[in-house]
């Protein structure tokens, strides 16, 4: 598959967080294919997660929509990789511990 992530070289043990304005319930599954919570709301090919509360807070604050930003504890159900939008362009070495799956 074209967008299938490769396992992270960091092998980060977590815990992991996802910041958004979406009102999720325990047990909800985050899946790609829906409108992104950011920017022009294009179709999201990945779910993004981070191992730092600071980066999750950033995601929650930047999310599009009404209501408060929310931070959720999430568990990846498959492989994940470094988020190239941050690690290659803004923060070499991935100090934000940001990933996509």
N, C-alpha and C positions, 0 to 999 in steps of 0.2 A: 504494500500500500504506500502511496506517495507521501502521506503525512504521518506515517507511523513513527513514533519517537523511539530513539535509541536509549538504552539505559544510561543514566547519569554516571559520568566518571566520578562524581563526588560521592556517590552512594550515601547520600545524606539520610540519616536515620529519622529525621524530623524531631519533634512533631511538626505537622504542616498546617497552614492556615490559608484561607481564601477570603479576600476582602471584596465586598460588593454592597450594593444597596438592596439587593433582592432579599425578600423575606422568606427564608428557607426554614424547613422543619427538620427535626432529627430523622435521619434515614433517607432524606432526599438525595438523589443522585445528580451530580453535575455532569452534563454531557455536552460535547461540542455540537455545532450545527445550528445553534440559535444565534440571535443578534448579540453582538458583543456589548458589554456594559460600558465601553469606552469609545471615544472619538466618533467616527461616522457610523458606528453600530453595524459594521459589516458582519457577515456570517463568521462566527468564531470556529476555527479549525481545531482549537486546543482548549483545554482547561488549564488555567494558570494557578499555581500555588507557591507558597513560600514557607521557609522555616523560620522566618522572623516576624514578630508581631509588628515591628515598624513598617516593613514592606506591605504587610496585609492592611495596615492602617492607611497607607498611601493608596492602595487599591480601593479601599472602601470610600475614601474621601474623593477620589477621582471618578468614581462610578457615576454613570448617567442615571437620572431618575429622581423621583421624589422620595422623601423620607430620609432617615438617618443611614449613615454608613454602618455596615455590620461586618464583624469578623467571625468566621466559622472555623472550627477545628475540622480538618478534612483528612481523609486517608486515601492515598492513591490506590487504585485497584489494578494498576498495570505499570509498565515501565514509564519513567519520566526522564527528561533531559533538561540541561541548563536552558534557560530562556534566552535565546540569541538576541532578542530585542533589547535586553538589558546587559547581558554579559559580554557580548561582542561589541556593542555600540556605546554603552555608558559606564559600565562597571566591570572592567576586565578582572577575571578571577572569581566572579560571582560572590562578592561580599554580602549581597542582599539575599543570598541563598534562594534565588527565584528560579522556578522550573515550569515546564509545561508538560502536559500529558494528553 
